[in-house]
Amino acid sequence: MVRKLLFILGAVVTLTLPTGCILNQYSSDPNTRMQQLLHQSEDLRQIEGEWRRFWFNDQPSHLTPERVHGGII
C-alpha cells in the first residue's frame, strides 16, 4: 500500500513539474521584457520562411495551367 502511494506521489510530482507554470521566462523589467518578446516574435516570423524553403513551397507550382519556363516569349 505504501509503495503504491509513493508511486502515485512520484507520478504526480513528475507530471506537474515540467509544465512551466511555476517559472516565468520573461524578465520583470518592462524594457528587458519588451526586448525578449520582440526577439521571440522575430524568431517565430522567420520560421515560416524556413518551413516553406524546407518543403519547397516557395517554388512555382508545376500544376498551374501557366507554365513558368524562364524563356523569352
Distance bins in CASP14 RR format, pairs under 12 A and 6 or more apart:
PFRMAT RR
TARGET T0000
AUTHOR 0000-0000-0000
RMODE 2
METHOD distances of the structure
MODEL  1
1 7 0 0 0 0 0 1 0 0 0 0 0
1 8 0 0 0 0 0 1 0 0 0 0 0
2 8 0 0 0 0 0 1 0 0 0 0 0
2 9 0 0 0 0 0 1 0 0 0 0 0
3 9 0 0 0 0 0 1 0 0 0 0 0
3 10 0 0 0 0 0 1 0 0 0 0 0
4 10 0 0 0 0 0 1 0 0 0 0 0
4 11 0 0 0 0 0 1 0 0 0 0 0
5 11 0 0 0 0 0 1 0 0 0 0 0
5 12 0 0 0 0 0 1 0 0 0 0 0
6 12 0 0 0 0 0 1 0 0 0 0 0
6 13 0 0 0 0 0 1 0 0 0 0 0
7 13 0 0 0 0 0 1 0 0 0 0 0
7 14 0 0 0 0 0 1 0 0 0 0 0
8 14 0 0 0 0 0 1 0 0 0 0 0
8 15 0 0 0 0 0 1 0 0 0 0 0
9 15 0 0 0 0 0 1 0 0 0 0 0
9 16 0 0 0 0 0 1 0 0 0 0 0
10 16 0 0 0 0 1 0 0 0 0 0 0
10 17 0 0 0 0 0 1 0 0 0 0 0
11 17 0 0 0 0 0 1 0 0 0 0 0
12 19 0 0 0 0 0 1 0 0 0 0 0
13 19 0 0 0 0 0 1 0 0 0 0 0
15 21 0 0 0 0 0 1 0 0 0 0 0
16 22 0 0 0 0 1 0 0 0 0 0 0
17 23 0 0 0 0 0 1 0 0 0 0 0
24 33 0 0 0 0 1 0 0 0 0 0 0
24 36 0 0 0 0 0 1 0 0 0 0 0
25 33 0 0 0 0 0 1 0 0 0 0 0
25 36 0 0 0 0 1 0 0 0 0 0 0
25 37 0 0 0 0 0 1 0 0 0 0 0
25 40 0 0 0 0 1 0 0 0 0 0 0
26 32 0 0 0 0 1 0 0 0 0 0 0
26 33 1 0 1 0 0 0 0 0 0 0 0
26 34 0 0 0 0 1 0 0 0 0 0 0
26 35 0 0 0 0 0 1 0 0 0 0 0
26 36 1 0 1 0 0 0 0 0 0 0 0
26 37 1 0 0 1 0 0 0 0 0 0 0
26 38 0 0 0 0 0 1 0 0 0 0 0
26 39 0 0 0 0 0 1 0 0 0 0 0
26 40 0 0 0 0 1 0 0 0 0 0 0
27 33 1 0 1 0 0 0 0 0 0 0 0
27 34 0 0 0 0 1 0 0 0 0 0 0
27 35 0 0 0 0 1 0 0 0 0 0 0
27 36 1 0 0 1 0 0 0 0 0 0 0
27 37 0 0 0 0 0 1 0 0 0 0 0
27 39 0 0 0 0 0 1 0 0 0 0 0
28 36 0 0 0 0 0 1 0 0 0 0 0
29 35 0 0 0 0 1 0 0 0 0 0 0
29 36 0 0 0 0 1 0 0 0 0 0 0
30 36 0 0 0 0 0 1 0 0 0 0 0
30 37 0 0 0 0 0 1 0 0 0 0 0
31 37 0 0 0 0 0 1 0 0 0 0 0
31 38 0 0 0 0 0 1 0 0 0 0 0
32 38 0 0 0 0 0 1 0 0 0 0 0
32 39 0 0 0 0 0 1 0 0 0 0 0
33 39 0 0 0 0 0 1 0 0 0 0 0
33 40 0 0 0 0 0 1 0 0 0 0 0
34 40 0 0 0 0 0 1 0 0 0 0 0
34 41 0 0 0 0 0 1 0 0 0 0 0
35 41 0 0 0 0 0 1 0 0 0 0 0
35 42 0 0 0 0 0 1 0 0 0 0 0
36 42 0 0 0 0 0 1 0 0 0 0 0
36 43 0 0 0 0 0 1 0 0 0 0 0
37 43 0 0 0 0 0 1 0 0 0 0 0
37 44 0 0 0 0 0 1 0 0 0 0 0
38 44 0 0 0 0 0 1 0 0 0 0 0
38 45 0 0 0 0 0 1 0 0 0 0 0
39 45 0 0 0 0 0 1 0 0 0 0 0
39 46 0 0 0 0 0 1 0 0 0 0 0
40 46 0 0 0 0 0 1 0 0 0 0 0
40 47 0 0 0 0 0 1 0 0 0 0 0
41 47 0 0 0 0 0 1 0 0 0 0 0
41 48 0 0 0 0 0 1 0 0 0 0 0
42 48 0 0 0 0 0 1 0 0 0 0 0
43 49 0 0 0 0 0 1 0 0 0 0 0
43 50 0 0 0 0 0 1 0 0 0 0 0
44 50 0 0 0 0 0 1 0 0 0 0 0
44 51 0 0 0 0 0 1 0 0 0 0 0
45 51 0 0 0 0 0 1 0 0 0 0 0
46 52 0 0 0 0 0 1 0 0 0 0 0
46 53 0 0 0 0 0 1 0 0 0 0 0
47 53 0 0 0 0 0 1 0 0 0 0 0
47 54 0 0 0 0 0 1 0 0 0 0 0
48 54 0 0 0 0 0 1 0 0 0 0 0
48 55 0 0 0 0 0 1 0 0 0 0 0
48 57 0 0 0 0 1 0 0 0 0 0 0
48 58 0 0 0 0 0 1 0 0 0 0 0
49 55 0 0 0 0 0 1 0 0 0 0 0
49 56 0 0 0 0 0 1 0 0 0 0 0
49 57 0 0 0 0 1 0 0 0 0 0 0
49 58 1 0 0 1 0 0 0 0 0 0 0
50 57 0 0 0 0 0 1 0 0 0 0 0
50 58 0 0 0 0 0 1 0 0 0 0 0
51 57 1 0 0 1 0 0 0 0 0 0 0
51 58 0 0 0 0 1 0 0 0 0 0 0
52 58 1 0 1 0 0 0 0 0 0 0 0
52 59 0 0 0 0 1 0 0 0 0 0 0
53 59 0 0 0 0 1 0 0 0 0 0 0
56 62 0 0 0 0 0 1 0 0 0 0 0
59 68 0 0 0 0 1 0 0 0 0 0 0
60 66 0 0 0 0 1 0 0 0 0 0 0
60 67 0 0 0 0 1 0 0 0 0 0 0
60 68 1 0 1 0 0 0 0 0 0 0 0
60 69 0 0 0 0 1 0 0 0 0 0 0
60 70 0 0 0 0 1 0 0 0 0 0 0
61 67 0 0 0 0 0 1 0 0 0 0 0
61 68 0 0 0 0 1 0 0 0 0 0 0
62 68 0 0 0 0 1 0 0 0 0 0 0
62 69 0 0 0 0 0 1 0 0 0 0 0
66 73 0 0 0 0 0 1 0 0 0 0 0
67 73 0 0 0 0 0 1 0 0 0 0 0
END
